[in-house]
Amino acid sequence: MAASAAQTYLTPEEYIAFERKALPNAEIIRHEYLNGELIAMSGASRAHNLITINISTALHTRLRGSGCETYANEMRVSTPTTTSYFYPDVVVVCDEPRFEDDVFDTLLNPIVLVEVLSPSTKAYDRGEKFAHYRHLPSLQEYLLVAQDEVCVEHYRRQEKQWIFTECQDIEKSLPLTSIQCELSLQEVYERVRFPD
């Protein structure tokens, strides 16, 4: 999802109140929150939406009965140590989900996060956003999925390091060891058309 910086500073409490008031109104844009600054999230392309729902559906189906839950687009994730909030494209949480409060809309313990890369956000998703995500002790795997070509960047936590692999073969599957399943790239890119 594309992001654009806004010049508004809010406390974390003001941000949460603002987002909760805005979300029921379909005409208002969602915002991520990065150290006091709002970042407006604009609409996503067809390819972005297809990839997000393909991944969410595949993971939801594979994880049924496992004690894990899958969310797409609307589950806010908090990185408390960096005082930031994000809306990953796909979130997986296992065991008992922990939330910031009793509204249950801000998750604290994701195990897998997925971001579908947009031209305007790919540097941010790979860099600053991932730096914040790495502060989540529960996070074990981070996927960055290209929408203009077959390419999935996979980061897997191994003790204090993040191990990087990349898959560009539509015939391959990506093992997600933290949730004991595989994600087929054919499923990820089903019905997605790439530029010539």
C-alpha positions as CSV (number, residue, x, y, z in Angstrom):
1,M,0.0,0.0,0.0
2,A,1.4,3.4,-0.9
3,A,2.3,5.8,1.9
4,S,2.8,9.5,2.0
5,A,4.2,11.5,4.9
6,A,1.9,13.8,6.8
7,Q,3.0,16.8,8.9
8,T,0.9,16.0,12.0
9,Y,2.3,15.0,15.3
10,L,0.1,13.0,17.8
11,T,0.8,11.1,21.0
12,P,0.2,7.4,20.7
13,E,-3.1,7.8,22.6
14,E,-4.3,10.5,20.2
15,Y,-3.3,8.4,17.2
16,I,-5.3,5.3,18.4
17,A,-8.3,7.5,19.2
18,F,-8.1,9.2,15.7
19,E,-7.8,5.8,13.9
20,R,-10.6,4.2,15.8
21,K,-12.9,7.1,15.0
22,A,-11.9,7.2,11.3
23,L,-11.9,3.4,10.5
24,P,-15.7,3.0,10.4
25,N,-15.9,5.8,7.8
26,A,-14.9,4.3,4.4
27,E,-14.0,7.8,3.0
28,I,-11.2,8.4,5.6
29,I,-7.7,7.0,4.9
30,R,-5.9,4.8,7.4
31,H,-2.6,6.0,8.8
32,E,0.4,4.3,10.2
33,Y,2.2,6.0,13.1
34,L,5.9,6.3,13.2
35,N,7.4,8.0,16.3
36,G,4.6,10.6,16.5
37,E,4.2,11.2,12.8
38,L,1.1,10.1,10.8
39,I,1.8,8.4,7.5
40,A,-1.3,8.3,5.2
41,M,-1.9,4.9,3.5
42,S,-3.4,5.3,0.0
43,G,-5.3,2.8,-2.0
44,A,-3.7,-0.4,-3.4
45,S,-3.5,-1.7,-7.0
46,R,-5.4,-4.7,-8.4
47,A,-2.2,-6.8,-8.2
48,H,-1.5,-5.7,-4.6
49,N,-5.0,-6.7,-3.6
50,L,-4.9,-10.0,-5.4
51,I,-1.6,-10.9,-3.8
52,T,-2.7,-9.9,-0.3
53,I,-5.9,-12.0,-0.5
54,N,-4.1,-14.9,-2.1
55,I,-1.6,-15.1,0.7
56,S,-4.2,-14.5,3.4
57,T,-6.5,-17.2,2.0
58,A,-3.7,-19.7,1.6
59,L,-2.3,-19.2,5.1
60,H,-5.8,-19.2,6.7
61,T,-6.6,-22.5,5.0
62,R,-3.3,-24.2,5.9
63,L,-3.5,-22.9,9.5
64,R,-7.1,-23.9,10.2
65,G,-7.2,-25.9,13.5
66,S,-3.6,-25.0,14.4
67,G,-4.2,-22.3,16.9
68,C,-3.0,-19.6,14.6
69,E,-5.0,-16.7,13.2
70,T,-4.5,-14.8,9.9
71,Y,-5.5,-11.2,9.3
72,A,-5.4,-9.2,6.1
73,N,-5.0,-5.4,5.8
74,E,-6.9,-4.1,8.8
75,M,-5.1,-5.5,11.8
76,R,-2.9,-2.8,13.3
77,V,0.5,-4.0,14.8
78,S,2.2,-2.1,17.6
79,T,6.0,-2.0,18.1
80,P,5.9,-0.6,21.6
81,T,9.6,-0.2,22.1
82,T,9.7,2.1,19.0
83,T,6.3,3.7,19.7
84,S,5.0,3.0,16.2
85,Y,2.0,1.4,14.7
86,F,1.6,-0.3,11.3
87,Y,-0.9,-2.0,9.0
88,P,0.9,-5.0,7.5
89,D,-0.8,-6.5,4.4
90,V,-1.0,-10.0,6.1
91,V,-0.4,-10.9,9.8
92,V,-0.2,-14.3,11.4
93,V,-0.4,-14.8,15.2
94,C,-0.2,-18.1,17.0
95,D,-1.0,-19.2,20.5
96,E,-3.0,-16.5,22.3
97,P,-3.1,-13.2,20.5
98,R,-2.1,-10.3,22.8
99,F,-3.6,-6.9,22.2
100,E,-2.8,-3.4,23.4
101,D,-6.2,-3.0,25.1
102,D,-9.7,-4.4,25.2
103,V,-10.7,-3.1,21.8
104,F,-8.7,-5.9,20.2
105,D,-7.6,-4.0,17.1
106,T,-3.9,-3.5,17.9
107,L,-1.8,-6.7,17.9
108,L,1.4,-7.0,20.0
109,N,2.7,-10.5,19.1
110,P,2.6,-11.4,15.4
111,I,4.8,-14.4,14.3
112,V,4.7,-13.7,10.5
113,L,4.3,-10.4,8.8
114,V,3.8,-9.9,5.0
115,E,4.1,-6.6,3.1
116,V,3.3,-6.4,-0.6
117,L,5.7,-4.0,-2.2
118,S,4.5,-0.9,-4.0
119,P,6.8,1.4,-6.0
120,S,6.3,4.1,-3.4
121,T,6.8,1.9,-0.3
122,K,9.4,-0.7,-1.2
123,A,12.4,1.1,0.3
124,Y,10.4,2.0,3.4
125,D,9.1,-1.6,3.8
126,R,12.6,-3.1,3.4
127,G,14.3,-0.4,5.6
128,E,12.7,1.7,8.3
129,K,9.5,-0.4,8.7
130,F,11.5,-3.7,8.9
131,A,13.8,-2.0,11.5
132,H,10.8,-1.4,13.7
133,Y,9.3,-4.9,13.1
134,R,12.6,-6.5,14.2
135,H,11.9,-5.1,17.7
136,L,9.0,-7.5,18.1
137,P,10.2,-10.5,20.1
138,S,7.4,-12.7,18.7
139,L,8.2,-12.0,15.0
140,Q,9.9,-15.0,13.3
141,E,9.4,-14.3,9.6
142,Y,9.0,-11.3,7.4
143,L,8.0,-11.6,3.7
144,L,8.3,-8.8,1.1
145,V,6.3,-9.7,-2.0
146,A,6.8,-7.9,-5.3
147,Q,3.7,-7.1,-7.3
148,D,5.4,-6.4,-10.7
149,E,7.4,-9.6,-11.0
150,V,7.6,-13.0,-9.3
151,C,9.8,-12.3,-6.3
152,V,9.4,-13.0,-2.6
153,E,12.1,-11.8,-0.2
154,H,12.0,-13.9,3.0
155,Y,13.6,-12.9,6.3
156,R,13.7,-15.6,9.0
157,R,14.9,-14.9,12.5
158,Q,17.6,-17.3,13.7
159,E,18.5,-16.4,17.3
160,K,19.8,-12.8,17.0
161,Q,20.2,-12.8,13.2
162,W,17.9,-12.4,10.3
163,I,18.5,-14.9,7.4
164,F,17.6,-13.7,4.0
165,T,16.5,-15.8,1.0
166,E,14.8,-14.9,-2.2
167,C,12.5,-16.9,-4.4
168,Q,11.8,-15.9,-8.1
169,D,10.6,-19.3,-9.4
170,I,6.8,-19.5,-9.8
171,E,7.1,-23.3,-9.6
172,K,8.7,-23.2,-6.1
173,S,7.2,-23.0,-2.6
174,L,8.4,-21.0,0.3
175,P,8.8,-22.9,3.6
176,L,7.5,-20.9,6.6
177,T,9.1,-22.8,9.4
178,S,7.7,-20.7,12.3
179,I,4.1,-21.8,11.3
180,Q,5.0,-25.2,9.8
181,C,3.6,-24.7,6.4
182,E,4.6,-23.8,2.8
183,L,3.4,-21.0,0.6
184,S,3.3,-21.8,-3.1
185,L,4.3,-18.9,-5.4
186,Q,1.7,-20.1,-7.9
187,E,-0.9,-19.4,-5.2
188,V,0.7,-16.1,-4.2
189,Y,0.5,-14.8,-7.8
190,E,-2.7,-16.4,-8.9
191,R,-4.5,-14.2,-11.5
192,V,-1.8,-11.5,-11.2
193,R,-0.7,-10.0,-14.6
194,F,2.8,-8.6,-14.9
195,P,3.8,-5.7,-17.1
196,D,5.3,-6.7,-20.4
